[in-house]
């Protein structure tokens, strides 16, 4: 249905009309112009004739108005908007119809009005669906063309006002989306901060734990693992467990001695090899060697003498005969040793037989081969060379020994040895298990105690091992025990040492062999290290007939309370 004013209405005598506005649906509304005020239509660029029965896009042809009977009265649908009653009683807008009021001679589409009467042109421009209304006046009324079925509102005339301009659900969804996105960002920031804080806490714990472990293990920078001057704990305060091992060669004779040291403070293990020439002092004050002490005084007497010389405390003695060493190596499943020489088979009757042990890196030694290598001493070699091989075998055994105390104790018990009291199978097994753990972790070493040709310890070389590894210092004698005096001969006369020994023993002192000095000295010295032994040093000087001025404070030999250096002013006859 088309409600426009059409050209056919002129047949009913209707005059020209002018546009007065638009209704709520965007349709134009007109009013009739009196004949004397009829303006002349201006040029219409859309001057195509349009009718009910004609193609509105055809050019050059005038549309034919529909024919009517002479007495026909146009209906309400056939009347133009201007011929109808302008406002009816049911019109909700009354005289306040929406839309701008057009003035005479003004075209709402921007076309200038002209004089003359051209009603057809006005009628043709009354309603053009494709043409947009004035932007400044009719923008709100022409926002959207309603569907044909929605033009009429037979119900409430204000029903259009209830239609929402926008979908509130879309607005709510958008607000929720914006809020959720902000919350997600804040949550991501909180999670990131939480991760950073957690990471910092973990790093702090790792650093603290690592530093604590290094401190506990004695591996912090500036701390000496061997208990040197940089150690956190002074060498004298470090705790050590020491056991002396005597290897007896039941086949060819002879002994080899080593100290197994477990420093529980620095977590370091050491095998200290003791040369057989080490000078010891017997119970009667006489001088003896380590080899003679092991054969003559037994394990207990030798342990006490070593305590005196080295200033340490040995907890037990382990006599290990060569057959037991062979069984021990076989129980741990053979050992690997970097051998320094070929070792012949001791049971081979002919020369030229293939060696039992080959020189090389990480040679696997069975029980028999390990014993042969540990006791081998080539012609012209010193006893120290054989002693080092024994130390290699012992360290190889510790690397293969179980670190579990129970398993290590079972291994010791399987040997079926009779141990010297107070050492027991359980004590020895637990001790070897701790050393085995250190050896497997690379915290174990083997060193040789250096001695002079006369068996005495030098202050320079001996103290590096005795003090650094054994923590040896001048051990305070028990209440009522004799003062230990070390005597070194610098007079150039060998018999002066024996004469001084006799005098000191008669005076109630314990004599320690200090050997002979490299050169001679003019004056004698009586040295004490601890102020508590100053009186003892003065008494020693008086006993030997030395002047009181010879007493001085300084460094004494290991294991001694007072050290004496006999010089040219010593007169044995005066003592």
C-alpha positions in Angstrom: 0.0 0.0 0.0 1.4 3.4 -0.9 0.0 6.3 1.0 1.5 9.0 -1.0 -0.2 12.0 -2.6 -0.4 11.1 -6.3 -1.0 12.9 -9.5 -4.4 11.4 -9.8 -5.7 13.6 -6.9 -5.6 16.7 -9.1 -8.7 15.4 -10.9 -10.7 15.9 -7.8 -10.0 19.6 -7.7 -7.4 19.5 -5.0 -5.0 22.4 -5.1 -1.2 22.4 -4.7 0.2 21.1 -1.4 3.3 22.0 0.5 5.3 19.8 2.9 4.8 20.5 6.5 6.8 17.7 8.1 7.1 14.0 8.8 5.2 11.7 11.0 6.7 9.3 13.5 7.2 6.7 10.7 9.1 9.1 8.4 6.2 9.7 6.1 5.7 13.3 4.7 2.7 15.4 5.8 1.3 18.2 3.6 -1.2 21.0 3.7 -3.1 22.6 1.0 -1.7 25.9 -0.3 -4.4 28.6 -1.2 -4.6 29.4 -4.9 -3.1 32.9 -4.5 -0.1 31.6 -2.6 0.7 28.6 -4.8 4.5 28.9 -5.5 6.0 28.1 -8.8 7.8 24.8 -8.6 11.5 25.0 -9.1 13.4 22.6 -11.2 13.1 19.1 -9.9 16.1 16.9 -10.6 13.9 13.9 -9.9 11.4 15.0 -12.5 10.3 11.5 -13.6 6.6 11.0 -13.7 5.5 8.4 -11.2 2.1 6.8 -10.9 0.4 3.7 -9.7 0.5 2.0 -13.1 3.8 3.2 -14.4 7.4 2.3 -14.0 8.8 5.1 -11.8 12.2 4.7 -13.5 11.0 5.2 -17.0 12.0 8.5 -18.7 10.3 10.8 -21.2 6.7 9.7 -20.5 4.0 11.3 -18.4 2.1 8.9 -16.1 -1.6 8.7 -16.6 -3.8 9.4 -13.6 -6.4 6.8 -12.8 -9.8 7.5 -14.2 -12.7 8.1 -11.9 -16.4 8.6 -12.4 -17.6 12.2 -12.3 -19.6 11.6 -9.2 -17.0 9.5 -7.4 -16.0 10.7 -4.0 -12.3 9.8 -3.1 -11.9 7.6 -0.1 -9.7 8.2 2.7 -6.9 6.1 1.2 -7.3 8.0 -2.1 -7.2 11.4 -0.6 -3.8 13.1 -0.3 -2.6 13.9 3.2 -3.5 17.5 2.8 -7.1 16.8 2.0 -7.7 14.7 5.1 -8.6 16.3 8.3 -5.2 17.5 9.6 -5.7 16.1 13.1 -8.4 13.8 14.4 -9.5 13.5 18.0 -7.6 10.2 18.4 -4.4 11.6 17.1 -1.9 11.3 20.0 0.1 14.2 18.9 -2.7 16.7 18.3 -1.5 19.9 16.9 2.1 19.2 18.1 3.0 16.9 15.2 6.7 16.1 15.2 9.0 17.3 12.5 10.1 20.7 11.4 7.6 23.2 10.0 8.4 24.1 6.5 7.9 27.6 5.3 6.4 28.6 2.0 8.8 28.5 -0.8 11.3 26.2 1.1 12.1 22.7 -0.1 13.1 20.5 2.7 15.5 18.7 0.4 17.4 21.8 -0.3 15.7 22.9 -3.6 14.9 26.5 -3.9 11.2 27.4 -4.4 10.1 29.5 -7.4 7.0 31.3 -8.4 4.4 29.7 -10.7 2.2 26.8 -10.1 3.5 23.4 -10.8 1.5 21.1 -8.6 2.7 18.0 -10.4 6.3 18.7 -9.4 5.3 19.1 -5.8 3.3 16.0 -5.9 6.1 14.0 -7.4 8.5 15.0 -4.6 6.0 14.3 -1.9 7.5 10.9 -0.9 10.7 9.3 -2.2 11.7 6.3 -0.1 15.3 6.4 -1.3 15.7 10.1 -0.4 17.1 11.0 3.0 15.5 13.7 5.0 17.2 16.9 6.2 20.2 16.0 8.3 19.7 18.8 10.9 15.8 18.4 11.3 14.7 14.9 10.5 17.7 12.8 11.7 15.8 11.2 14.6 12.6 10.6 12.7 14.4 8.8 9.8 16.8 6.6 11.6 15.4 3.4 10.2 12.5 2.6 7.8 10.1 0.2 9.6 8.9 -2.9 8.0 5.6 -2.6 6.2 3.8 -4.6 8.9 5.1 -2.3 11.6 3.9 1.1 10.3 0.5 0.9 12.0 0.1 0.6 15.7 -3.6 -0.2 16.4 -2.8 -0.6 20.1 -1.2 1.9 22.5 0.0 4.9 20.5 3.0 5.2 22.8 4.0 1.6 22.4 7.0 2.8 20.3 8.4 4.6 23.4 8.8 1.3 25.2 11.2 -0.1 22.6 14.8 0.1 24.1 17.3 2.1 22.0 20.0 -0.6 22.7 20.1 -4.1 24.0 20.8 -3.9 27.8 22.1 -7.5 27.7 24.9 -6.4 25.4 25.8 -3.5 27.7 25.9 -5.9 30.7 28.0 -8.4 28.8 30.4 -5.7 27.7 30.8 -4.5 31.3 31.3 -8.0 32.5 33.9 -8.6 29.8 35.8 -5.4 30.8 35.6 -6.3 34.5 36.7 -9.8 33.9 39.6 -8.7 31.8 40.8 -6.3 34.4 40.5 -9.0 37.1 42.5 -11.4 34.9 45.2 -8.9 34.5 45.3 -8.2 38.3 45.3 -11.9 38.9 48.2 -12.4 36.5 50.2 -9.7 38.2 49.5 -11.3 41.6 50.6 -14.7 40.3 53.8 -13.2 38.8 54.6 -11.4 42.1 54.0 -14.7 44.0 56.3 -16.6 41.6 59.0 -14.0 42.0 58.7 -14.1 45.8 58.8 -17.9 45.9 61.8 -18.0 43.6 63.7 -15.5 45.8 62.8 -17.6 48.9 64.0 -20.8 47.3 67.2 -19.2 46.1 67.8 -17.8 49.6 67.3 -21.3 51.1 69.6 -22.9 48.5 72.3 -20.4 49.2 72.0 -20.7 52.9 71.8 -24.5 52.8 74.8 -24.7 50.4 76.9 -22.3 52.6 75.9 -24.3 55.7 77.0 -27.6 54.0 80.3 -26.1 52.8 80.9 -24.7 56.3 80.1 -28.1 57.8 82.3 -29.9 55.3 85.1 -27.3 55.8 85.1 -26.4 52.1 84.2 -22.7 52.4 86.7 -20.4 50.7 89.4 -19.4 53.1 88.9 -22.5 55.2 91.6 -25.2 55.0 90.3 -28.8 54.6 93.4 -30.1 56.3 93.0 -28.0 59.4 95.5 -25.2 58.4 95.7 -21.7 59.7 92.6 -20.8 57.7 90.4 -23.4 59.3 87.3 -22.3 61.1 88.2 -24.6 64.0 91.8 -24.5 65.4 93.8 -27.7 64.7 94.1 -28.4 68.4 90.3 -28.2 68.8 89.5 -30.5 65.8 88.3 -34.0 66.6 90.2 -36.9 65.2 89.8 -40.7 65.4 93.1 -42.5 64.9 93.9 -46.2 64.5 97.4 -47.6 63.9 97.8 -50.5 61.4 100.7 -52.9 61.6 101.2 -55.0 58.5 103.1 -58.2 59.3 104.8 -60.0 56.4 104.4 -63.6 57.5 106.3 -64.9 54.5 109.5 -62.8 54.4 109.3 -61.0 57.7 109.2 -57.3 58.4 106.5 -54.9 59.3 104.9 -51.8 57.8 103.1 -49.2 60.0 100.5 -46.6 59.1 98.1 -44.4 60.9 94.5 -44.2 59.7 93.1 -40.8 60.6 89.5 -39.7 60.4 89.2 -35.9 61.0 85.5 -35.7 61.9 85.6 -31.9 62.1 86.9 -31.2 58.5 85.5 -34.5 57.0 89.0 -35.5 55.8 90.6 -38.9 55.9 94.3 -39.6 55.7 96.7 -42.5 55.8 100.0 -41.4 57.5 102.8 -43.7 56.6 105.4 -44.2 59.4 108.9 -45.2 58.4 110.4 -48.0 60.4 113.4 -45.8 61.2 111.2 -43.4 63.3 112.9 -43.0 66.7 110.9 -43.9 69.7 111.6 -43.8 73.4 111.3 -47.1 75.4 109.7 -47.5 78.8 113.2 -47.3 80.4 114.0 -44.1 78.5 116.2 -45.8 76.0 116.0 -44.9 72.3 114.5 -47.4 69.9 113.0 -47.5 66.4 109.4 -48.1 65.3 110.3 -51.5 63.7 112.0 -52.7 66.9 109.1 -51.4 69.0 106.5 -53.3 67.0 108.5 -56.6 67.3 109.6 -56.2 70.9 107.0 -54.1 72.7 103.9 -55.3 70.9 101.0 -53.3 69.8 100.1 -51.7 73.1 103.7 -50.5 73.9 104.2 -49.1 70.4 100.9 -47.2 70.5 101.9 -45.5 73.7 105.3 -44.6 72.3 103.8 -43.2 69.2 101.5 -41.1 71.3 104.5 -39.7 73.1 106.5 -38.8 70.0 103.6 -37.5 67.8 101.6 -35.9 70.6 98.4 -37.6 69.4 95.9 -40.0 70.8 95.6 -43.4 69.1 92.3 -45.2 69.9 93.4 -48.7 68.9 95.9 -51.0 67.1 95.0 -53.2 64.2 97.4 -56.0 63.5 97.0 -57.1 59.8 99.0 -60.1 58.8 99.5 -60.6 55.0 97.1 -63.6 54.8 94.3 -61.4 56.3 95.1 -58.6 53.9 94.8 -61.1 51.0 91.4 -62.2 52.3 90.3 -58.6 52.9 91.0 -57.7 49.3 89.1 -60.7 48.0 86.2 -59.9 50.3 85.8 -56.4 48.9 86.0 -57.7 45.3 89.6 -56.9 44.2 91.0 -53.3 44.1 92.3 -50.9 41.4 95.7 -49.3 42.0 98.1 -47.2 39.9 101.1 -49.4 40.2 104.6 -47.9 39.8 106.5 -51.1 39.0 106.2 -54.6 37.8 106.1 -57.1 40.7 107.2 -60.7 40.1 105.2 -63.6 41.4 106.8 -64.6 44.7 105.8 -68.3 44.1 107.4 -68.5 40.7 110.4 -70.8 40.7 112.0 -69.7 37.5 113.2 -66.3 36.4 111.7 -64.7 33.4 108.2 -65.7 34.4 105.5 -63.1 33.7 105.1 -60.6 36.5 102.2 -61.0 38.9 101.6 -57.2 38.9 102.1 -55.0 35.8 103.0 -51.4 36.0 100.2 -49.2 34.8 97.2 -47.1 35.5 94.3 -48.6 37.5 95.6 -52.1 37.5 93.2 -54.6 39.0 94.8 -56.5 41.8 93.5 -59.7 43.4 94.2 -60.6 47.0 97.5 -62.3 46.2 98.7 -59.5 43.8 97.7 -56.9 46.4 99.9 -58.5 49.1 102.8 -58.9 46.6 102.6 -55.3 45.6 102.2 -53.9 49.2 105.3 -55.8 50.5 107.5 -55.5 47.4 110.8 -53.7 47.8 113.2 -53.8 44.9 116.9 -54.1 45.3 118.4 -50.8 46.3 115.1 -49.2 47.2 114.5 -47.5 50.5 111.8 -48.7 52.8 109.8 -45.6 52.0 109.1 -46.9 48.4 107.6 -50.1 49.8 105.7 -48.1 52.4 104.0 -46.0 49.7 102.9 -49.2 47.9 101.3 -50.4 51.2 99.5 -47.0 51.5 98.1 -47.4 47.9 96.8 -50.8 48.7 95.1 -49.6 51.9 93.4 -46.7 50.1 92.3 -49.1 47.3 90.7 -51.3 50.0 88.9 -48.4 51.6 87.4 -47.3 48.2 86.0 -50.8 47.8 84.8 -51.2 51.4 81.1 -50.7 52.1 80.2 -47.3 53.6 77.5 -49.0 55.6 78.7 -49.7 59.2 76.8 -52.9 59.4 78.2 -54.3 56.1 81.7 -53.1 57.0 81.4 -54.8 60.4 80.3 -58.0 58.7 83.4 -57.9 56.4 85.7 -57.5 59.4 84.0 -60.3 61.2 84.4 -62.5 58.2 88.2 -62.2 58.5 88.0 -64.0 61.9 90.8 -61.9 63.3 91.6 -61.6 67.0 91.9 -57.9 67.6 94.0 -56.2 70.3 91.9 -54.7 73.0 90.3 -52.2 73.3 89.5 -52.4 69.6 86.4 -54.5 68.7 84.9 -55.8 65.4 82.1 -53.3 65.6 84.4 -50.3 66.3 86.8 -51.3 63.5 83.9 -51.8 61.1 82.3 -48.5 61.8 85.7 -46.7 61.6 86.5 -48.3 58.2 83.0 -47.5 56.9 83.5 -43.7 57.6 86.9 -43.8 55.9 85.4 -45.7 53.0 82.8 -42.9 52.5 85.6 -40.3 52.5 87.7 -42.3 50.1 84.8 -42.7 47.6 84.0 -38.9 47.7 87.6 -37.9 47.1 88.2 -36.6 50.6 91.1 -39.0 51.4 94.8 -38.9 50.8 98.0 -40.7 51.7 101.1 -39.0 53.0 104.5 -40.0 54.4 105.8 -38.8 57.7 109.3 -37.4 56.9 112.1 -38.3 59.3 115.8 -37.7 59.4 118.3 -40.5 58.8 118.6 -40.9 62.5 114.9 -41.3 62.8 114.1 -38.0 64.5 111.5 -35.5 63.3 112.6 -32.1 62.0 110.7 -29.1 63.1 110.1 -28.0 59.5 108.9 -31.2 57.8 107.6 -33.2 60.8 105.4 -30.5 62.1 103.6 -30.1 58.8 102.2 -33.6 59.2 102.1 -33.9 62.9 100.4 -30.6 63.5 98.4 -30.3 60.3 97.1 -33.8 60.1 97.4 -35.3 63.5 96.9 -32.1 65.4 100.0 -33.0 67.3 101.2 -30.6 70.0 103.2 -31.1 73.1 100.7 -33.2 75.0 100.4 -32.2 78.6 101.6 -35.0 80.8 99.3 -36.5 83.3 99.6 -35.4 86.9 102.8 -36.7 88.4 104.2 -37.9 85.1 107.8 -37.0 84.0 108.6 -34.1 81.8 109.5 -35.1 78.3 112.8 -33.6 77.1 114.0 -33.7 73.5 117.7 -33.5 73.1 119.5 -32.5 69.9 123.3 -32.7 69.7 125.0 -29.7 68.1 128.4 -30.1 69.9 130.0 -32.2 67.2 130.7 -35.0 69.7 128.4 -38.0 69.3 128.8 -39.4 72.8 127.4 -36.2 74.3 123.9 -37.3 73.5 124.2 -40.5 75.5 125.7 -38.7 78.4 122.9 -36.2 78.4 120.4 -39.0 78.3 121.8 -40.7 81.3 121.8 -37.4 83.3 118.2 -36.6 82.4 116.9 -40.1 83.2 118.6 -39.9 86.5 116.9 -36.6 87.1 113.5 -38.0 86.6 112.9 -36.7 83.1 111.7 -38.6 80.0 114.3 -38.5 77.3 113.4 -38.1 73.7 115.9 -38.5 70.9 116.2 -35.3 68.9 119.1 -36.5 66.6 122.1 -34.5 65.5 122.0 -31.0 64.2 123.4 -30.2 60.7 126.1 -28.0 62.2 127.6 -27.1 65.5 126.6 -24.3 67.8 128.6 -22.4 70.4 126.0 -22.0 73.0 123.3 -24.4 74.3 119.6 -23.6 74.4 116.8 -24.9 76.6 113.5 -24.1 74.9 109.9 -24.3 76.3 106.7 -23.5 74.4 104.1 -23.3 77.2 104.6 -20.9 80.0 103.6 -23.7 82.3 106.9 -25.5 81.5 109.1 -22.5 82.2 110.0 -23.9 85.6 110.6 -27.4 84.0 112.9 -25.8 81.5 114.9 -24.1 84.2 115.2 -27.4 86.1 116.4 -29.2 82.9 119.1 -26.5 82.4 120.2 -26.9 85.9 120.3 -30.7 85.6 122.5 -30.5 82.5 124.8 -27.8 84.0 123.7 -25.1 81.6 123.5 -21.5 82.5 120.1 -20.0 83.5 120.4 -17.6 80.5 120.1 -20.5 78.1 116.4 -20.9 79.0 114.2 -19.3 76.4 110.7 -19.5 75.0 110.2 -20.8 71.5 109.2 -23.8 69.4 109.8 -27.3 70.8 109.9 -30.6 69.0 106.7 -32.6 68.6 105.8 -34.6 71.6 108.2 -32.8 73.9 107.6 -30.5 76.8 111.2 -29.0 76.6 113.7 -29.1 73.8 117.5 -29.0 74.4 120.1 -28.1 71.8 123.5 -29.0 73.2 126.2 -26.5 72.1 129.9 -26.1 72.6 129.4 -24.8 76.1 128.0 -28.1 77.3 130.3 -29.9 79.7 129.3 -33.5 80.4 131.6 -33.7 83.4 129.8 -30.8 85.0 126.4 -32.4 84.8 
